[in-house]
Amino acid sequence: MAMKHNQKEINKRRTFGIVSHPDAGKTTLTEKLLLFGGAIQEAGAVKSNKIKKGATSDFMEIERQRGISVATSVLAFEYEGIKINILDTPGHKDFAEDTFRTLTAVDSVIVVVDVAKGVEEQTEKLVEVCRMRNIPMIVFINKLDREGKDAFELLDEIEQKLNLTVTPLSFPIGMGYDFKGIYNIWEKNVNLFTGDPRKDIEETIEIDDLSSTELDDLIGEKSAGTLRDELELAQGVYPEFDRQAYLEGRLQPVFFGSALNNFGVRELLDCFISIAPPPRPKESDTRLVKPDEKDFTGFVFKIHANMDPKHRDRLAFVKIVSGKFERNKNYLHVRNGKNMKFSSPNAFFAEKKEVVDVSWPGDIVGLHDTGNFKIGDTLTEGEQLMYKGIPSFSPEHFRYINNADPMKSKQLEKGIDQLMDEGVAQLFVLELNGRKIIGTVGALQFEVIQYRLEHEYGAKCTYENLNVHKATWVEPEDPKNEEFQDFKRVKSKFLAKDKSGQLVFLADSPFSLQMTQQKYPSIKFHFTSEF
């Protein structure tokens, strides 16, 4: 009986991330999806990076100032009996690492493309990660009421730049100033655009037969003629939708709309819940784990310190892969070999956190943490298995971090420690003199760290520039051999330890990295920490 019940809960869930370039409209789309779930009454639209009401998914002050989603949050809502979990992925390029990690916890992805800008470089990187993992993707082309590229041009660009095979499931009627609406290929109906977001949601008009004069009456003969031609062309050029191909990551359906005007969003959502995959199996270091197994397993993909400025707490976000997670039950923290139980696991509903007794595969639970967790940690009911695929990336920006207030050195230590566990950046300690170096994937993180150290830990820091090109993890063939000893002697002032005590070589230029690799052939230099 338990097995059947479990299956029902699993089939109800859809866990996905939204991937896009900053400003393509991701936060707005997230808000509108929540609106359909009845989770929020009025969406705080994000305009020109000045957030009027403050979008519900952005809660850090620094985000309010910048209008970018810095912290990945979880938003959940129910729609038509399906429980939807959205993992918000920071779109800003300086937070790429956080986003890559979030992608390990999603079962599918919606890619948002701006009609005027088309495919941008940020999106290319993230889609590449999704392609490597065969994550099913749906593309949403946003801002149709603005002047932009024509539909076929956009579809071409998506195929070429992102290496995807697309098939449109809706199609715009006109673009920009003569934008009249959308023909929904998936449901065979027309949705007319009035520019009044309240009306636009309700009014769709079923048209089964495109050759009928009804279409001419609705949108005028000229637009109707164009639409018929374009749809005929689209059907000739693009493959028919095939769910299996979509689930295997070989075919990507495309929808058109305008999230800000709440237009085309319902169509996207309705199709999404009927085709997107429920929670998928995940590979561990020992075996493939399936969601419908009896025993609970899950992994930490994000840690967020001080979610609530009033309470110093860290929340570890755990994606449940199999079984069910129960409150107050003992689970094994595999890396530490310790049993732990959690008396107040949080689930996320809309923008609220609440304590839950039971969570199912596909769900994200937030566990209060006093410093036991690191990114990538696995929890099980006793089985020795670790989930793979959450590496640390080699940073590209480096600065010495100095204490600006000697009275607060304890607070600074603690703050740096916690922020590093959270994965905001990486800490390296120089072997030579114990100086602390912070390495980040993007430069904006230094500001975030400084801001958060001051506001959350009461510590002030200053930075000092440091000429480092890349940090690479060092793996000697034999730690005792002469070559490795020589390497350590010659390069002593470029050696540091990372947080877990791994040896790291800080190369000051591409040239010196190359020379070092040639001079010490028995030593491997890695660009991610997972080797």
C-alpha positions as a printed NumPy array, in Angstrom:
array([[  0.   ,   0.   ,   0.   ],
       [  2.766,   2.426,   0.984],
       [  4.35 ,   2.011,  -2.415],
       [  1.17 ,   3.022,  -4.26 ],
       [  0.633,   6.039,  -2.05 ],
       [  4.192,   7.13 ,  -2.606],
       [  3.708,   6.883,  -6.373],
       [  0.649,   9.131,  -6.214],
       [  2.592,  11.81 ,  -4.322],
       [  5.531,  11.541,  -6.734],
       [  3.326,  11.892,  -9.819],
       [  1.781,  15.058,  -8.386],
       [  5.099,  16.901,  -8.292],
       [  6.925,  19.027, -10.844],
       [ 10.192,  20.621,  -9.764],
       [ 11.817,  23.003, -12.224],
       [ 14.121,  25.963, -12.557],
       [ 13.776,  29.032, -14.755],
       [ 16.909,  29.872, -16.701],
       [ 17.465,  33.198, -18.389],
       [ 19.657,  36.188, -18.901],
       [ 19.165,  39.07 , -16.42 ],
       [ 16.24 ,  41.251, -17.498],
       [ 14.697,  38.67 , -19.82 ],
       [ 11.749,  38.571, -17.425],
       [ 12.392,  35.597, -15.19 ],
       [ 11.271,  37.174, -11.932],
       [  8.147,  38.516, -13.611],
       [  7.323,  35.105, -15.07 ],
       [  7.826,  33.474, -11.659],
       [  5.415,  35.966, -10.112],
       [  2.772,  35.375, -12.775],
       [  3.023,  31.605, -12.319],
       [  2.446,  32.119,  -8.586],
       [ -0.518,  34.287,  -9.437],
       [ -2.179,  31.388, -11.267],
       [ -1.546,  29.149,  -8.3  ],
       [ -3.431,  31.718,  -6.239],
       [ -0.321,  31.947,  -4.104],
       [ -0.041,  35.721,  -4.289],
       [ -2.752,  38.262,  -4.869],
       [ -0.877,  40.962,  -6.695],
       [  2.423,  40.466,  -8.455],
       [  5.039,  43.127,  -7.711],
       [  6.23 ,  43.732, -11.228],
       [  9.898,  44.317, -11.699],
       [ 10.393,  47.381, -13.846],
       [ 13.698,  48.976, -14.796],
       [ 15.463,  47.359, -11.841],
       [ 13.589,  49.542,  -9.389],
       [ 11.362,  47.092,  -7.654],
       [  8.167,  48.884,  -6.813],
       [  6.57 ,  46.519,  -4.387],
       [  9.564,  44.258,  -4.035],
       [  9.12 ,  41.001,  -5.891],
       [  8.239,  38.241,  -3.453],
       [ 11.073,  35.979,  -4.482],
       [ 13.844,  38.502,  -3.801],
       [ 14.329,  38.971,  -0.104],
       [ 17.807,  40.313,   0.455],
       [ 18.254,  44.044,   0.782],
       [ 21.098,  44.036,  -1.722],
       [ 18.728,  42.491,  -4.267],
       [ 16.188,  45.209,  -3.665],
       [ 18.861,  47.759,  -4.434],
       [ 19.936,  46.025,  -7.587],
       [ 16.733,  44.373,  -8.722],
       [ 18.464,  41.069,  -9.363],
       [ 17.749,  37.708,  -7.805],
       [ 20.862,  37.019,  -5.794],
       [ 19.585,  34.349,  -3.452],
       [ 18.08 ,  31.227,  -4.895],
       [ 14.745,  30.758,  -3.253],
       [ 12.118,  28.076,  -3.507],
       [  8.551,  28.901,  -4.415],
       [  5.836,  26.283,  -4.386],
       [  2.184,  26.346,  -5.307],
       [ -0.642,  24.019,  -6.324],
       [ -2.298,  24.271,  -9.707],
       [ -4.949,  21.887, -11.042],
       [ -4.033,  19.295,  -8.416],
       [ -0.327,  19.39 ,  -9.284],
       [  2.249,  20.582,  -6.749],
       [  4.759,  22.807,  -8.495],
       [  8.156,  23.677,  -6.991],
       [ 10.056,  26.481,  -8.703],
       [ 13.719,  26.824,  -7.844],
       [ 14.684,  30.372,  -8.618],
       [ 18.102,  30.49 , -10.241],
       [ 20.031,  33.752,  -9.991],
       [ 20.34 ,  35.074, -13.518],
       [ 23.111,  37.548, -12.834],
       [ 26.344,  36.278, -14.306],
       [ 28.275,  36.7  , -11.097],
       [ 26.137,  34.071,  -9.443],
       [ 26.703,  31.375, -12.012],
       [ 27.986,  28.864,  -9.494],
       [ 24.828,  29.03 ,  -7.4  ],
       [ 22.788,  28.533, -10.536],
       [ 24.782,  25.5  , -11.702],
       [ 24.199,  23.892,  -8.327],
       [ 20.489,  24.607,  -8.413],
       [ 20.319,  22.851, -11.776],
       [ 21.392,  19.621, -10.039],
       [ 18.132,  19.767,  -8.064],
       [ 15.601,  20.351, -10.86 ],
       [ 13.774,  17.782, -12.998],
       [ 13.122,  20.145, -15.878],
       [ 13.758,  23.722, -16.956],
       [ 11.972,  26.661, -18.571],
       [ 14.319,  28.864, -20.613],
       [ 13.211,  32.488, -21.001],
       [ 14.353,  34.392, -24.094],
       [ 13.824,  38.116, -24.647],
       [ 12.179,  38.851, -27.993],
       [ 14.427,  41.832, -28.707],
       [ 17.756,  40.534, -27.455],
       [ 17.38 ,  36.937, -28.524],
       [ 19.76 ,  34.379, -27.073],
       [ 22.41 ,  35.854, -24.78 ],
       [ 25.691,  34.384, -23.632],
       [ 24.549,  33.723, -20.057],
       [ 21.71 ,  31.575, -21.333],
       [ 24.066,  29.63 , -23.601],
       [ 26.209,  28.51 , -20.655],
       [ 23.285,  27.405, -18.545],
       [ 21.537,  25.593, -21.372],
       [ 24.769,  23.757, -22.058],
       [ 24.723,  22.416, -18.496],
       [ 21.099,  21.305, -18.979],
       [ 22.007,  19.638, -22.262],
       [ 24.901,  17.745, -20.673],
       [ 22.45 ,  16.302, -18.158],
       [ 19.617,  15.8  , -20.698],
       [ 17.276,  17.929, -18.623],
       [ 13.932,  18.465, -20.446],
       [ 13.514,  22.112, -21.486],
       [ 10.599,  24.289, -22.543],
       [ 11.423,  27.665, -24.119],
       [  9.322,  30.763, -23.393],
       [  9.869,  33.717, -25.723],
       [  8.957,  36.787, -23.69 ],
       [  7.976,  40.463, -24.236],
       [  6.026,  39.997, -27.485],
       [  4.386,  43.38 , -27.077],
       [  7.808,  44.994, -27.647],
       [  9.508,  45.416, -30.968],
       [ 11.791,  42.468, -31.572],
       [ 12.997,  39.813, -33.954],
       [ 10.488,  37.875, -35.993],
       [  9.306,  34.468, -34.766],
       [ 11.189,  32.361, -37.324],
       [ 14.395,  34.327, -36.789],
       [ 14.143,  33.691, -33.042],
       [ 13.445,  29.984, -33.483],
       [ 16.464,  29.729, -35.79 ],
       [ 18.693,  31.52 , -33.33 ],
       [ 17.585,  29.241, -30.484],
       [ 18.371,  26.175, -32.587],
       [ 21.767,  27.444, -33.657],
       [ 23.088,  29.165, -30.537],
       [ 21.666,  26.764, -27.968],
       [ 22.029,  23.639, -30.057],
       [ 18.389,  22.691, -29.535],
       [ 15.749,  21.064, -31.703],
       [ 12.629,  23.176, -31.292],
       [  8.958,  22.9  , -32.114],
       [  6.585,  25.839, -31.531],
       [  3.474,  24.964, -29.481],
       [  2.067,  28.464, -29.742],
       [  2.578,  31.174, -32.339],
       [  2.367,  34.974, -32.22 ],
       [ -0.186,  36.884, -34.281],
       [  1.874,  39.916, -35.255],
       [  4.705,  41.346, -33.135],
       [  5.456,  44.529, -31.216],
       [  3.012,  47.346, -31.97 ],
       [  0.801,  45.175, -34.181],
       [  0.828,  42.277, -31.717],
       [ -2.73 ,  40.887, -31.717],
       [ -2.469,  37.707, -29.726],
       [ -1.363,  34.12 , -29.806],
       [ -2.553,  31.041, -31.587],
       [ -2.157,  28.085, -29.239],
       [ -1.09 ,  25.12 , -31.393],
       [ -1.144,  22.804, -28.357],
       [ -4.801,  23.51 , -27.487],
       [ -5.998,  24.788, -30.872],
       [ -7.363,  28.14 , -29.749],
       [ -6.746,  31.851, -30.113],
       [ -5.963,  34.192, -27.254],
       [ -6.461,  37.842, -28.178],
       [ -4.273,  40.526, -26.677],
       [ -6.148,  43.567, -25.335],
       [ -3.359,  45.044, -23.225],
       [ -5.582,  44.723, -20.157],
       [ -3.98 ,  42.017, -18.008],
       [ -7.237,  41.341, -16.106],
       [ -9.143,  40.494, -19.274],
       [ -6.345,  38.708, -21.07 ],
       [ -6.333,  35.772, -18.714],
       [ -9.91 ,  34.684, -19.26 ],
       [-10.579,  35.167, -22.908],
       [ -9.51 ,  32.382, -25.205],
       [-11.529,  31.513, -28.249],
       [-11.462,  27.949, -29.524],
       [-10.79 ,  27.695, -33.218],
       [-10.466,  24.141, -34.446],
       [-10.487,  25.006, -38.096],
       [ -7.999,  27.668, -39.123],
       [ -9.529,  28.055, -42.574],
       [-12.85 ,  29.205, -41.112],
       [-13.852,  32.841, -41.567],
       [-14.176,  33.111, -37.804],
       [-10.46 ,  33.81 , -37.663],
       [-10.822,  36.691, -40.167],
       [-13.588,  38.24 , -38.067],
       [-11.447,  38.055, -34.946],
       [ -8.122,  39.436, -36.1  ],
       [ -8.802,  40.891, -39.543],
       [ -8.197,  39.318, -42.944],
       [ -4.593,  40.426, -43.318],
       [ -3.423,  39.059, -39.944],
       [ -5.445,  35.881, -40.454],
       [ -3.816,  35.286, -43.832],
       [ -0.346,  35.844, -42.421],
       [ -1.035,  33.53 , -39.492],
       [ -2.264,  30.729, -41.784],
       [  0.854,  31.04 , -43.945],
       [  3.201,  31.124, -40.984],
       [  1.608,  28.145, -39.269],
       [  1.745,  26.14 , -42.477],
       [  5.418,  27.031, -42.836],
       [  6.101,  26.183, -39.174],
       [  4.477,  22.776, -39.552],
       [  6.584,  22.119, -42.611],
       [  9.853,  23.172, -40.977],
       [  9.568,  21.946, -37.394],
       [  9.014,  18.393, -36.145],
       [  5.74 ,  17.459, -34.48 ],
       [  5.79 ,  17.503, -30.711],
       [  6.835,  14.148, -29.283],
       [  6.706,  13.857, -25.497],
       [  9.268,  11.072, -25.28 ],
       [ 11.804,  13.111, -27.258],
       [ 11.111,  16.104, -24.986],
       [ 11.597,  14.009, -21.82 ],
       [ 14.886,  12.653, -23.132],
       [ 16.112,  16.185, -23.827],
       [ 16.043,  15.761, -27.627],
       [ 13.17 ,  18.14 , -28.454],
       [ 12.266,  21.508, -26.967],
       [  8.748,  22.965, -27.253],
       [  8.504,  26.759, -27.578],
       [  5.806,  29.129, -26.28 ],
       [  5.374,  32.834, -26.986],
       [  3.989,  35.435, -24.588],
       [  4.413,  38.533, -22.476],
       [  4.882,  37.757, -18.79 ],
       [  4.495,  41.368, -17.724],
       [  1.036,  41.484, -19.329],
       [  0.256,  38.03 , -18.04 ],
       [ -0.12 ,  36.927, -21.604],
       [  0.606,  33.397, -22.782],
       [  1.561,  32.38 , -19.25 ],
       [ -1.467,  30.166, -18.609],
       [ -0.878,  28.358, -21.902],
       [  2.705,  27.693, -20.835],
       [  1.615,  26.456, -17.412],
       [ -1.166,  24.192, -18.712],
       [  1.147,  22.519, -21.18 ],
       [  3.923,  22.329, -18.586],
       [  1.875,  20.369, -16.052],
       [  0.757,  17.896, -18.659],
       [  4.149,  17.185, -20.275],
       [  6.871,  18.018, -17.714],
       [  8.422,  15.055, -15.905],
       [  7.647,  14.136, -12.303],
       [ 10.735,  13.631, -10.073],
       [ 13.461,  11.716, -11.92 ],
       [ 15.943,   9.058, -10.72 ],
       [ 19.405,  10.34 ,  -9.73 ],
       [ 22.857,   8.817, -10.056],
       [ 24.863,   8.358,  -6.833],
       [ 28.433,   7.142,  -6.406],
       [ 27.185,   3.561,  -5.974],
       [ 23.94 ,   3.207,  -7.944],
       [ 20.96 ,   4.885,  -9.631],
       [ 18.346,   5.851,  -7.023],
       [ 14.661,   5.867,  -8.048],
       [ 12.069,   8.192,  -6.515],
       [  9.639,   5.372,  -5.605],
       [ 12.094,   3.53 ,  -3.365],
       [ 10.922,   3.085,   0.221],
       [ 13.987,   4.587,   1.926],
       [ 14.575,   8.31 ,   2.076],
       [ 17.6  ,   9.887,   0.383],
       [ 18.325,  13.515,  -0.45 ],
       [ 21.17 ,  15.983,  -0.908],
       [ 22.042,  19.563,   0.034],
       [ 22.28 ,  21.778,  -3.058],
       [ 22.283,  25.134,  -1.32 ],
       [ 22.906,  26.657,   2.073],
       [ 21.546,  30.028,   2.952],
       [ 22.845,  31.802,   6.031],
       [ 20.705,  34.239,   8.006],
       [ 17.49 ,  33.833,   6.041],
       [ 15.906,  35.913,   8.723],
       [ 18.006,  38.872,   9.927],
       [ 16.193,  38.677,  13.295],
       [ 17.434,  35.14 ,  13.922],
       [ 20.923,  33.938,  13.131],
       [ 20.027,  30.809,  11.298],
       [ 21.313,  28.827,   8.394],
       [ 18.997,  26.88 ,   6.211],
       [ 20.293,  23.926,   4.227],
       [ 18.125,  23.261,   1.188],
       [ 17.693,  19.527,   0.598],
       [ 16.22 ,  18.032,  -2.57 ],
       [ 14.401,  14.795,  -1.776],
       [ 15.313,  12.104,  -4.283],
       [ 13.595,   9.   ,  -2.899],
       [ 11.321,   7.744,  -0.116],
       [  9.722,  10.254,   2.216],
       [ 11.338,  12.696,   4.617],
       [  9.792,  12.703,   8.088],
       [ 10.12 ,  15.195,  10.89 ],
       [ 11.986,  13.971,  14.004],
       [ 13.219,  10.804,  12.328],
       [ 16.904,   9.858,  12.474],
       [ 18.836,  10.13 ,   9.215],
       [ 22.477,   9.459,   8.422],
       [ 24.666,  12.385,   7.406],
       [ 26.912,  10.276,   5.158],
       [ 30.024,  12.502,   5.071],
       [ 30.091,  12.959,   8.86 ],
       [ 28.89 ,   9.455,   9.658],
       [ 26.514,  11.026,  12.214],
       [ 22.823,  10.439,  12.782],
       [ 20.741,  13.582,  12.882],
       [ 17.092,  14.394,  13.317],
       [ 15.233,  17.563,  12.464],
       [ 12.449,  18.886,  14.621],
       [ 11.352,  21.74 ,  12.389],
       [ 11.974,  21.048,   8.701],
       [ 10.609,  23.868,   6.549],
       [  8.638,  23.47 ,   3.396],
       [  8.049,  26.412,   1.133],
       [  4.661,  27.491,  -0.023],
       [  4.442,  30.621,  -2.138],
       [  6.633,  33.012,  -0.214],
       [  6.01 ,  31.456,   3.175],
       [  8.01 ,  28.874,   5.068],
       [  6.121,  26.38 ,   7.194],
       [  7.104,  23.402,   9.32 ],
       [  6.092,  20.09 ,   7.73 ],
       [  5.794,  16.521,   8.979],
       [  6.298,  14.712,   5.688],
       [  7.856,  15.659,   2.349],
       [  8.054,  13.616,  -0.843],
       [ 10.473,  13.181,  -3.766],
       [ 10.682,  16.371,  -5.827],
       [ 10.109,  18.518,  -2.761],
       [ 12.711,  20.79 ,  -1.227],
       [ 12.992,  20.92 ,   2.553],
       [ 14.884,  23.56 ,   4.473],
       [ 16.775,  22.172,   7.458],
       [ 17.997,  24.449,  10.219],
       [ 21.715,  24.017,  10.428],
       [ 24.328,  24.962,  12.978],
       [ 27.249,  24.266,  10.679],
       [ 26.969,  20.528,   9.981],
       [ 26.228,  20.821,   6.301],
       [ 28.251,  21.604,   3.228],
       [ 27.005,  21.852,  -0.33 ],
       [ 26.676,  18.349,  -1.81 ],
       [ 26.105,  16.508,   1.499],
       [ 23.856,  13.454,   1.293],
       [ 21.296,  12.262,   3.861],
       [ 20.04 ,   8.649,   3.857],
       [ 18.305,   6.144,   6.112],
       [ 21.653,   4.471,   6.748],
       [ 22.826,   3.545,   3.259],
       [ 26.377,   4.641,   2.427],
       [ 25.797,   6.59 ,  -0.774],
       [ 26.748,  10.049,  -1.956],
       [ 25.106,  12.031,  -4.739],
       [ 27.499,  13.282,  -7.373],
       [ 27.621,  16.345,  -9.489],
       [ 27.945,  19.402,  -7.3  ],
       [ 31.519,  20.535,  -7.888],
       [ 33.172,  23.773,  -6.823],
       [ 34.302,  25.658,  -9.889],
       [ 37.696,  27.23 , -10.2  ],
       [ 37.324,  30.916,  -9.235],
       [ 38.39 ,  33.71 , -11.56 ],
       [ 38.618,  36.694,  -9.206],
       [ 40.857,  36.79 ,  -6.146],
       [ 41.403,  39.234,  -3.303],
       [ 43.065,  39.172,   0.072],
       [ 40.484,  39.745,   2.762],
       [ 41.607,  41.85 ,   5.74 ],
       [ 39.935,  42.607,   9.036],
       [ 39.029,  46.304,   9.227],
       [ 37.995,  46.192,  12.89 ],
       [ 40.386,  44.371,  15.275],
       [ 37.659,  44.251,  17.945],
       [ 35.514,  42.12 ,  15.673],
       [ 37.943,  39.429,  14.514],
       [ 35.812,  36.637,  15.985],
       [ 32.721,  37.827,  14.136],
       [ 34.721,  38.07 ,  10.924],
       [ 36.019,  34.481,  11.291],
       [ 32.513,  33.196,  11.879],
       [ 31.011,  35.223,   9.059],
       [ 33.602,  34.136,   6.508],
       [ 33.204,  30.532,   7.626],
       [ 29.462,  30.528,   7.229],
       [ 29.397,  32.394,   3.935],
       [ 31.932,  29.954,   2.495],
       [ 29.857,  26.952,   3.628],
       [ 26.968,  28.588,   1.876],
       [ 28.991,  28.532,  -1.325],
       [ 28.967,  32.296,  -1.935],
       [ 32.686,  32.107,  -2.655],
       [ 35.721,  30.009,  -1.805],
       [ 38.308,  30.596,   0.863],
       [ 41.993,  29.792,   0.387],
       [ 44.558,  30.074,   3.165],
       [ 48.119,  30.729,   2.005],
       [ 50.549,  28.073,   3.228],
       [ 53.318,  30.644,   3.554],
       [ 51.794,  33.106,   6.   ],
       [ 48.21 ,  32.021,   6.666],
       [ 46.703,  35.034,   4.875],
       [ 43.132,  34.551,   3.736],
       [ 42.212,  34.835,   0.082],
       [ 38.705,  34.871,  -1.258],
       [ 38.083,  33.521,  -4.727],
       [ 34.812,  34.092,  -6.574],
       [ 33.345,  33.218,  -9.94 ],
       [ 32.147,  36.799, -10.408],
       [ 33.292,  40.17 ,  -9.097],
       [ 29.93 ,  41.249,  -7.677],
       [ 30.266,  38.616,  -4.965],
       [ 32.94 ,  40.648,  -3.18 ],
       [ 30.379,  43.39 ,  -2.625],
       [ 27.794,  40.894,  -1.451],
       [ 30.261,  39.36 ,   1.03 ],
       [ 31.281,  42.751,   2.407],
       [ 27.657,  43.808,   2.759],
       [ 26.593,  40.606,   4.439],
       [ 29.586,  40.45 ,   6.816],
       [ 28.672,  43.904,   8.048],
       [ 24.892,  43.523,   8.217],
       [ 24.658,  39.928,   9.374],
       [ 27.79 ,  39.458,  11.468],
       [ 28.726,  43.004,  12.496],
       [ 32.19 ,  42.591,  10.979],
       [ 33.977,  44.942,   8.608],
       [ 36.456,  43.809,   6.003],
       [ 38.64 ,  45.409,   3.37 ],
       [ 40.067,  43.821,   0.254],
       [ 43.473,  43.955,  -1.316],
       [ 44.125,  43.043,  -4.903],
       [ 46.068,  39.942,  -5.662],
       [ 47.408,  38.86 ,  -8.995],
       [ 46.078,  35.363,  -9.48 ],
       [ 44.848,  34.022, -12.803],
       [ 43.34 ,  30.681, -11.727],
       [ 43.162,  28.431,  -8.692],
       [ 43.686,  24.771,  -9.499],
       [ 43.359,  21.764,  -7.237],
       [ 46.583,  19.776,  -7.002],
       [ 46.641,  15.987,  -7.211],
       [ 50.123,  14.428,  -6.946],
       [ 50.774,  10.957,  -8.314],
       [ 52.738,  10.175,  -5.152],
       [ 52.892,  12.75 ,  -2.314],
       [ 56.296,  11.383,  -1.26 ],
       [ 58.122,  11.602,  -4.577],
       [ 60.946,  14.032,  -5.32 ],
       [ 59.005,  15.89 ,  -8.019],
       [ 56.159,  16.798,  -5.697],
       [ 58.564,  17.926,  -2.948],
       [ 60.361,  20.109,  -5.496],
       [ 57.039,  21.564,  -6.648],
       [ 56.138,  22.445,  -3.059],
       [ 59.518,  24.102,  -2.494],
       [ 59.663,  26.124,  -5.713],
       [ 56.009,  27.185,  -5.679],
       [ 55.682,  27.635,  -1.914],
       [ 54.439,  31.202,  -2.147],
       [ 51.665,  30.195,  -4.599],
       [ 50.285,  27.314,  -2.514],
       [ 47.166,  27.451,  -0.377],
       [ 44.657,  25.13 ,   1.24 ],
       [ 40.94 ,  25.265,   0.489],
       [ 38.215,  24.847,   3.095],
       [ 38.425,  21.075,   3.166],
       [ 42.222,  21.09 ,   3.415],
       [ 42.903,  20.267,  -0.255],
       [ 46.1  ,  21.685,  -1.712],
       [ 45.528,  24.446,  -4.266],
       [ 48.004,  26.072,  -6.656],
       [ 47.36 ,  29.771,  -7.372],
       [ 48.805,  30.467, -10.81 ],
       [ 49.528,  34.117, -11.522],
       [ 49.165,  33.843, -15.305],
       [ 48.037,  31.375, -17.978],
       [ 51.699,  31.114, -18.947],
       [ 52.949,  30.152, -15.492],
       [ 50.186,  27.554, -15.163],
       [ 51.233,  26.009, -18.458],
       [ 54.933,  26.043, -17.511],
       [ 54.192,  24.435, -14.136],
       [ 52.12 ,  21.7  , -15.805],
       [ 54.995,  20.979, -18.184],
       [ 57.673,  21.03 , -15.487],
       [ 55.799,  18.638, -13.164],
       [ 54.159,  16.047, -15.434],
       [ 53.326,  13.642, -12.582],
       [ 51.071,  16.235, -10.879],
       [ 47.495,  16.744, -12.046],
       [ 45.971,  20.23 , -11.893],
       [ 42.151,  20.259, -11.734],
       [ 39.702,  23.073, -12.508],
       [ 36.927,  21.705, -10.301],
       [ 37.23 ,  20.335,  -6.793],
       [ 35.372,  17.155,  -7.649],
       [ 37.971,  14.67 ,  -8.815]])
